[in-house]
């Protein structure tokens, strides 16, 4: 189950980041996960 979960999460993040408007969703996730404020400027 561990590998399947990681693959699905990876796929979901890649699909989510195809649209730049979704960066706010990822920022919110990172802020909750790390407990620090962040701002995504660009994805390399």
CHARMM-style PDB file with segment names, atoms N, HN, CA, C and O in Angstrom:
ATOM      1  N   UNK     1       0.811  -1.191   0.000  1.00  0.00      PROA
ATOM      2  CA  UNK     1       0.000   0.000   0.000  1.00  0.00      PROA
ATOM      3  C   UNK     1       0.858   1.260   0.000  1.00  0.00      PROA
ATOM      4  O   UNK     1       0.446   2.264  -0.580  1.00  0.00      PROA
ATOM      5  N   UNK     2       2.015   1.249   0.617  1.00  0.00      PROA
ATOM      6  HN  UNK     2       2.350   0.434   1.089  1.00  0.00      PROA
ATOM      7  CA  UNK     2       2.864   2.417   0.720  1.00  0.00      PROA
ATOM      8  C   UNK     2       3.275   2.979  -0.636  1.00  0.00      PROA
ATOM      9  O   UNK     2       3.158   4.183  -0.866  1.00  0.00      PROA
ATOM     10  N   UNK     3       3.753   2.129  -1.531  1.00  0.00      PROA
ATOM     11  HN  UNK     3       3.848   1.151  -1.345  1.00  0.00      PROA
ATOM     12  CA  UNK     3       4.196   2.596  -2.841  1.00  0.00      PROA
ATOM     13  C   UNK     3       3.017   3.103  -3.665  1.00  0.00      PROA
ATOM     14  O   UNK     3       3.141   4.122  -4.344  1.00  0.00      PROA
ATOM     15  N   UNK     4       1.891   2.423  -3.622  1.00  0.00      PROA
ATOM     16  HN  UNK     4       1.790   1.595  -3.071  1.00  0.00      PROA
ATOM     17  CA  UNK     4       0.709   2.874  -4.363  1.00  0.00      PROA
ATOM     18  C   UNK     4       0.284   4.264  -3.910  1.00  0.00      PROA
ATOM     19  O   UNK     4      -0.065   5.110  -4.734  1.00  0.00      PROA
ATOM     20  N   UNK     5       0.313   4.500  -2.603  1.00  0.00      PROA
ATOM     21  HN  UNK     5       0.596   3.813  -1.934  1.00  0.00      PROA
ATOM     22  CA  UNK     5      -0.077   5.806  -2.074  1.00  0.00      PROA
ATOM     23  C   UNK     5       0.870   6.885  -2.580  1.00  0.00      PROA
ATOM     24  O   UNK     5       0.411   7.959  -2.970  1.00  0.00      PROA
ATOM     25  N   UNK     6       2.164   6.637  -2.586  1.00  0.00      PROA
ATOM     26  HN  UNK     6       2.537   5.765  -2.269  1.00  0.00      PROA
ATOM     27  CA  UNK     6       3.134   7.628  -3.040  1.00  0.00      PROA
ATOM     28  C   UNK     6       2.977   7.924  -4.523  1.00  0.00      PROA
ATOM     29  O   UNK     6       3.083   9.077  -4.941  1.00  0.00      PROA
ATOM     30  N   UNK     7       2.727   6.904  -5.313  1.00  0.00      PROA
ATOM     31  HN  UNK     7       2.640   5.967  -4.974  1.00  0.00      PROA
ATOM     32  CA  UNK     7       2.538   7.104  -6.748  1.00  0.00      PROA
ATOM     33  C   UNK     7       1.283   7.929  -6.990  1.00  0.00      PROA
ATOM     34  O   UNK     7       1.295   8.844  -7.814  1.00  0.00      PROA
ATOM     35  N   UNK     8       0.220   7.622  -6.296  1.00  0.00      PROA
ATOM     36  HN  UNK     8       0.211   6.879  -5.627  1.00  0.00      PROA
ATOM     37  CA  UNK     8      -1.029   8.370  -6.485  1.00  0.00      PROA
ATOM     38  C   UNK     8      -0.861   9.821  -6.044  1.00  0.00      PROA
ATOM     39  O   UNK     8      -1.357  10.730  -6.710  1.00  0.00      PROA
ATOM     40  N   UNK     9      -0.173  10.045  -4.937  1.00  0.00      PROA
ATOM     41  HN  UNK     9       0.230   9.306  -4.397  1.00  0.00      PROA
ATOM     42  CA  UNK     9       0.057  11.406  -4.464  1.00  0.00      PROA
ATOM     43  C   UNK     9       0.900  12.171  -5.478  1.00  0.00      PROA
ATOM     44  O   UNK     9       0.589  13.316  -5.806  1.00  0.00      PROA
ATOM     45  N   UNK    10       1.952  11.553  -5.969  1.00  0.00      PROA
ATOM     46  HN  UNK    10       2.205  10.623  -5.703  1.00  0.00      PROA
ATOM     47  CA  UNK    10       2.823  12.177  -6.954  1.00  0.00      PROA
ATOM     48  C   UNK    10       2.031  12.539  -8.209  1.00  0.00      PROA
ATOM     49  O   UNK    10       2.170  13.642  -8.737  1.00  0.00      PROA
ATOM     50  N   UNK    11       1.207  11.618  -8.680  1.00  0.00      PROA
ATOM     51  HN  UNK    11       1.094  10.722  -8.251  1.00  0.00      PROA
ATOM     52  CA  UNK    11       0.405  11.865  -9.869  1.00  0.00      PROA
ATOM     53  C   UNK    11      -0.571  13.019  -9.631  1.00  0.00      PROA
ATOM     54  O   UNK    11      -0.762  13.868 -10.502  1.00  0.00      PROA
ATOM     55  N   UNK    12      -1.177  13.044  -8.465  1.00  0.00      PROA
ATOM     56  HN  UNK    12      -1.022  12.354  -7.758  1.00  0.00      PROA
ATOM     57  CA  UNK    12      -2.138  14.098  -8.144  1.00  0.00      PROA
ATOM     58  C   UNK    12      -1.470  15.466  -8.118  1.00  0.00      PROA
ATOM     59  O   UNK    12      -2.025  16.435  -8.638  1.00  0.00      PROA
ATOM     60  N   UNK    13      -0.291  15.556  -7.522  1.00  0.00      PROA
ATOM     61  HN  UNK    13       0.160  14.769  -7.100  1.00  0.00      PROA
ATOM     62  CA  UNK    13       0.426  16.837  -7.453  1.00  0.00      PROA
ATOM     63  C   UNK    13       0.835  17.291  -8.858  1.00  0.00      PROA
ATOM     64  O   UNK    13       0.701  18.468  -9.192  1.00  0.00      PROA
ATOM     65  N   UNK    14       1.332  16.362  -9.678  1.00  0.00      PROA
ATOM     66  HN  UNK    14       1.441  15.406  -9.406  1.00  0.00      PROA
ATOM     67  CA  UNK    14       1.720  16.730 -11.040  1.00  0.00      PROA
ATOM     68  C   UNK    14       0.519  17.249 -11.822  1.00  0.00      PROA
ATOM     69  O   UNK    14       0.617  18.250 -12.531  1.00  0.00      PROA
ATOM     70  N   UNK    15      -0.604  16.570 -11.690  1.00  0.00      PROA
ATOM     71  HN  UNK    15      -0.684  15.757 -11.114  1.00  0.00      PROA
ATOM     72  CA  UNK    15      -1.810  16.983 -12.400  1.00  0.00      PROA
ATOM     73  C   UNK    15      -2.312  18.331 -11.876  1.00  0.00      PROA
ATOM     74  O   UNK    15      -2.749  19.181 -12.651  1.00  0.00      PROA
ATOM     75  N   UNK    16      -2.246  18.516 -10.570  1.00  0.00      PROA
ATOM     76  HN  UNK    16      -1.891  17.825  -9.941  1.00  0.00      PROA
ATOM     77  CA  UNK    16      -2.696  19.759  -9.951  1.00  0.00      PROA
ATOM     78  C   UNK    16      -1.864  20.946 -10.411  1.00  0.00      PROA
ATOM     79  O   UNK    16      -2.401  22.031 -10.634  1.00  0.00      PROA
ATOM     80  N   UNK    17      -0.560  20.750 -10.556  1.00  0.00      PROA
ATOM     81  HN  UNK    17      -0.124  19.869 -10.375  1.00  0.00      PROA
ATOM     82  CA  UNK    17       0.341  21.856 -10.890  1.00  0.00      PROA
ATOM     83  C   UNK    17       0.396  22.186 -12.372  1.00  0.00      PROA
ATOM     84  O   UNK    17       1.114  23.104 -12.769  1.00  0.00      PROA
ATOM     85  N   UNK    18      -0.342  21.463 -13.193  1.00  0.00      PROA
ATOM     86  HN  UNK    18      -0.926  20.718 -12.870  1.00  0.00      PROA
ATOM     87  CA  UNK    18      -0.386  21.816 -14.613  1.00  0.00      PROA
ATOM     88  C   UNK    18      -1.047  23.175 -14.807  1.00  0.00      PROA
ATOM     89  O   UNK    18      -0.746  23.888 -15.765  1.00  0.00      PROA
ATOM     90  N   UNK    19      -1.939  23.527 -13.905  1.00  0.00      PROA
ATOM     91  HN  UNK    19      -2.184  22.948 -13.127  1.00  0.00      PROA
ATOM     92  CA  UNK    19      -2.628  24.805 -13.975  1.00  0.00      PROA
ATOM     93  C   UNK    19      -2.056  25.727 -12.905  1.00  0.00      PROA
ATOM     94  O   UNK    19      -2.122  25.414 -11.716  1.00  0.00      PROA
ATOM     95  N   UNK    20      -1.499  26.852 -13.315  1.00  0.00      PROA
ATOM     96  HN  UNK    20      -1.445  27.106 -14.281  1.00  0.00      PROA
ATOM     97  CA  UNK    20      -0.846  27.765 -12.383  1.00  0.00      PROA
ATOM     98  C   UNK    20      -1.829  28.303 -11.339  1.00  0.00      PROA
ATOM     99  O   UNK    20      -1.408  28.700 -10.253  1.00  0.00      PROA
ATOM    100  N   UNK    21      -3.110  28.322 -11.642  1.00  0.00      PROA
ATOM    101  HN  UNK    21      -3.453  27.999 -12.524  1.00  0.00      PROA
ATOM    102  CA  UNK    21      -4.122  28.801 -10.704  1.00  0.00      PROA
ATOM    103  C   UNK    21      -4.211  27.903  -9.472  1.00  0.00      PROA
ATOM    104  O   UNK    21      -4.727  28.332  -8.439  1.00  0.00      PROA
ATOM    105  N   UNK    22      -3.726  26.685  -9.558  1.00  0.00      PROA
ATOM    106  HN  UNK    22      -3.307  26.337 -10.396  1.00  0.00      PROA
ATOM    107  CA  UNK    22      -3.790  25.737  -8.446  1.00  0.00      PROA
ATOM    108  C   UNK    22      -2.607  25.847  -7.489  1.00  0.00      PROA
ATOM    109  O   UNK    22      -2.535  25.086  -6.524  1.00  0.00      PROA
ATOM    110  N   UNK    23      -1.683  26.768  -7.729  1.00  0.00      PROA
ATOM    111  HN  UNK    23      -1.742  27.385  -8.514  1.00  0.00      PROA
ATOM    112  CA  UNK    23      -0.538  26.930  -6.838  1.00  0.00      PROA
ATOM    113  C   UNK    23      -0.994  27.250  -5.423  1.00  0.00      PROA
ATOM    114  O   UNK    23      -0.348  26.834  -4.461  1.00  0.00      PROA
ATOM    115  N   UNK    24      -2.094  27.982  -5.277  1.00  0.00      PROA
ATOM    116  HN  UNK    24      -2.618  28.320  -6.058  1.00  0.00      PROA
ATOM    117  CA  UNK    24      -2.619  28.326  -3.953  1.00  0.00      PROA
ATOM    118  C   UNK    24      -2.983  27.101  -3.147  1.00  0.00      PROA
ATOM    119  O   UNK    24      -2.801  27.078  -1.929  1.00  0.00      PROA
ATOM    120  N   UNK    25      -3.493  26.088  -3.808  1.00  0.00      PROA
ATOM    121  HN  UNK    25      -3.642  26.106  -4.797  1.00  0.00      PROA
ATOM    122  CA  UNK    25      -3.845  24.836  -3.129  1.00  0.00      PROA
ATOM    123  C   UNK    25      -2.589  24.175  -2.580  1.00  0.00      PROA
ATOM    124  O   UNK    25      -2.569  23.718  -1.437  1.00  0.00      PROA
ATOM    125  N   UNK    26      -1.536  24.126  -3.399  1.00  0.00      PROA
ATOM    126  HN  UNK    26      -1.552  24.497  -4.328  1.00  0.00      PROA
ATOM    127  CA  UNK    26      -0.278  23.524  -2.952  1.00  0.00      PROA
ATOM    128  C   UNK    26       0.359  24.345  -1.835  1.00  0.00      PROA
ATOM    129  O   UNK    26       0.912  23.785  -0.888  1.00  0.00      PROA
ATOM    130  N   UNK    27       0.284  25.664  -1.942  1.00  0.00      PROA
ATOM    131  HN  UNK    27      -0.165  26.119  -2.711  1.00  0.00      PROA
ATOM    132  CA  UNK    27       0.820  26.526  -0.879  1.00  0.00      PROA
ATOM    133  C   UNK    27       0.118  26.228   0.444  1.00  0.00      PROA
ATOM    134  O   UNK    27       0.769  26.117   1.483  1.00  0.00      PROA
ATOM    135  N   UNK    28      -1.197  26.099   0.406  1.00  0.00      PROA
ATOM    136  HN  UNK    28      -1.726  26.189  -0.438  1.00  0.00      PROA
ATOM    137  CA  UNK    28      -1.951  25.785   1.619  1.00  0.00      PROA
ATOM    138  C   UNK    28      -1.549  24.452   2.204  1.00  0.00      PROA
ATOM    139  O   UNK    28      -1.404  24.325   3.419  1.00  0.00      PROA
ATOM    140  N   UNK    29      -1.364  23.443   1.342  1.00  0.00      PROA
ATOM    141  HN  UNK    29      -1.483  23.547   0.355  1.00  0.00      PROA
ATOM    142  CA  UNK    29      -0.949  22.122   1.797  1.00  0.00      PROA
ATOM    143  C   UNK    29       0.418  22.191   2.475  1.00  0.00      PROA
ATOM    144  O   UNK    29       0.612  21.619   3.548  1.00  0.00      PROA
ATOM    145  N   UNK    30       1.361  22.888   1.850  1.00  0.00      PROA
ATOM    146  HN  UNK    30       1.203  23.352   0.978  1.00  0.00      PROA
ATOM    147  CA  UNK    30       2.715  22.994   2.408  1.00  0.00      PROA
ATOM    148  C   UNK    30       2.692  23.748   3.732  1.00  0.00      PROA
ATOM    149  O   UNK    30       3.387  23.374   4.676  1.00  0.00      PROA
ATOM    150  N   UNK    31       1.887  24.817   3.800  1.00  0.00      PROA
ATOM    151  HN  UNK    31       1.323  25.121   3.033  1.00  0.00      PROA
ATOM    152  CA  UNK    31       1.802  25.594   5.040  1.00  0.00      PROA
ATOM    153  C   UNK    31       1.274  24.744   6.192  1.00  0.00      PROA
ATOM    154  O   UNK    31       1.781  24.825   7.310  1.00  0.00      PROA
ATOM    155  N   UNK    32       0.258  23.933   5.920  1.00  0.00      PROA
ATOM    156  HN  UNK    32      -0.154  23.868   5.011  1.00  0.00      PROA
ATOM    157  CA  UNK    32      -0.295  23.069   6.970  1.00  0.00      PROA
ATOM    158  C   UNK    32       0.707  21.974   7.331  1.00  0.00      PROA
ATOM    159  O   UNK    32       0.888  21.663   8.508  1.00  0.00      PROA
ATOM    160  N   UNK    33       1.348  21.397   6.337  1.00  0.00      PROA
ATOM    161  HN  UNK    33       1.201  21.650   5.381  1.00  0.00      PROA
ATOM    162  CA  UNK    33       2.282  20.297   6.560  1.00  0.00      PROA
ATOM    163  C   UNK    33       3.522  20.748   7.336  1.00  0.00      PROA
ATOM    164  O   UNK    33       3.962  20.064   8.261  1.00  0.00      PROA
ATOM    165  N   UNK    34       4.085  21.901   6.957  1.00  0.00      PROA
ATOM    166  HN  UNK    34       3.728  22.456   6.206  1.00  0.00      PROA
ATOM    167  CA  UNK    34       5.316  22.381   7.590  1.00  0.00      PROA
ATOM    168  C   UNK    34       5.061  23.336   8.746  1.00  0.00      PROA
ATOM    169  O   UNK    34       5.935  23.531   9.591  1.00  0.00      PROA
ATOM    170  N   UNK    35       3.894  23.922   8.793  1.00  0.00      PROA
ATOM    171  HN  UNK    35       3.184  23.764   8.107  1.00  0.00      PROA
ATOM    172  CA  UNK    35       3.587  24.882   9.843  1.00  0.00      PROA
ATOM    173  C   UNK    35       4.248  26.233   9.617  1.00  0.00      PROA
ATOM    174  O   UNK    35       4.411  27.012  10.557  1.00  0.00      PROA
ATOM    175  N   UNK    36       4.628  26.515   8.373  1.00  0.00      PROA
ATOM    176  HN  UNK    36       4.495  25.883   7.609  1.00  0.00      PROA
ATOM    177  CA  UNK    36       5.265  27.784   8.023  1.00  0.00      PROA
ATOM    178  C   UNK    36       4.591  28.363   6.788  1.00  0.00      PROA
ATOM    179  O   UNK    36       4.104  27.622   5.934  1.00  0.00      PROA
ATOM    180  N   UNK    37       4.565  29.687   6.696  1.00  0.00      PROA
ATOM    181  HN  UNK    37       4.961  30.289   7.390  1.00  0.00      PROA
ATOM    182  CA  UNK    37       3.983  30.339   5.534  1.00  0.00      PROA
ATOM    183  C   UNK    37       4.932  30.210   4.333  1.00  0.00      PROA
ATOM    184  O   UNK    37       6.147  30.336   4.484  1.00  0.00      PROA
ATOM    185  N   UNK    38       4.378  29.961   3.153  1.00  0.00      PROA
ATOM    186  HN  UNK    38       3.390  29.859   3.030  1.00  0.00      PROA
ATOM    187  CA  UNK    38       5.199  29.852   1.954  1.00  0.00      PROA
ATOM    188  C   UNK    38       4.475  30.496   0.777  1.00  0.00      PROA
ATOM    189  O   UNK    38       3.256  30.665   0.803  1.00  0.00      PROA
ATOM    190  N   UNK    39       5.220  30.845  -0.234  1.00  0.00      PROA
ATOM    191  HN  UNK    39       6.211  30.708  -0.255  1.00  0.00      PROA
ATOM    192  CA  UNK    39       4.673  31.412  -1.466  1.00  0.00      PROA
ATOM    193  C   UNK    39       5.411  30.795  -2.635  1.00  0.00      PROA
ATOM    194  O   UNK    39       6.634  30.903  -2.724  1.00  0.00      PROA
ATOM    195  N   UNK    40       4.676  30.144  -3.540  1.00  0.00      PROA
ATOM    196  HN  UNK    40       3.682  30.056  -3.468  1.00  0.00      PROA
ATOM    197  CA  UNK    40       5.281  29.540  -4.722  1.00  0.00      PROA
ATOM    198  C   UNK    40       5.396  30.613  -5.797  1.00  0.00      PROA
ATOM    199  O   UNK    40       4.401  31.236  -6.169  1.00  0.00      PROA
ATOM    200  N   UNK    41       6.607  30.826  -6.294  1.00  0.00      PROA
ATOM    201  HN  UNK    41       7.415  30.320  -5.992  1.00  0.00      PROA
ATOM    202  CA  UNK    41       6.833  31.811  -7.358  1.00  0.00      PROA
ATOM    203  C   UNK    41       6.864  31.138  -8.716  1.00  0.00      PROA
ATOM    204  O   UNK    41       6.327  31.662  -9.692  1.00  0.00      PROA
ATOM    205  N   UNK    42       7.501  29.963  -8.773  1.00  0.00      PROA
ATOM    206  HN  UNK    42       7.937  29.538  -7.979  1.00  0.00      PROA
ATOM    207  CA  UNK    42       7.543  29.206 -10.009  1.00  0.00      PROA
ATOM    208  C   UNK    42       7.961  27.774  -9.705  1.00  0.00      PROA
ATOM    209  O   UNK    42       8.567  27.497  -8.670  1.00  0.00      PROA
ATOM    210  N   UNK    43       7.633  26.883 -10.605  1.00  0.00      PROA
ATOM    211  HN  UNK    43       7.141  27.108 -11.446  1.00  0.00      PROA
ATOM    212  CA  UNK    43       8.027  25.478 -10.490  1.00  0.00      PROA
ATOM    213  C   UNK    43       9.099  25.234 -11.531  1.00  0.00      PROA
ATOM    214  O   UNK    43       8.901  25.531 -12.709  1.00  0.00      PROA
ATOM    215  N   UNK    44      10.217  24.704 -11.115  1.00  0.00      PROA
ATOM    216  HN  UNK    44      10.378  24.462 -10.158  1.00  0.00      PROA
ATOM    217  CA  UNK    44      11.322  24.448 -12.048  1.00  0.00      PROA
ATOM    218  C   UNK    44      11.088  23.194 -12.851  1.00  0.00      PROA
ATOM    219  OT1 UNK    44      11.919  22.830 -13.683  1.00  0.00      PROA
TER     220      UNK     44
END
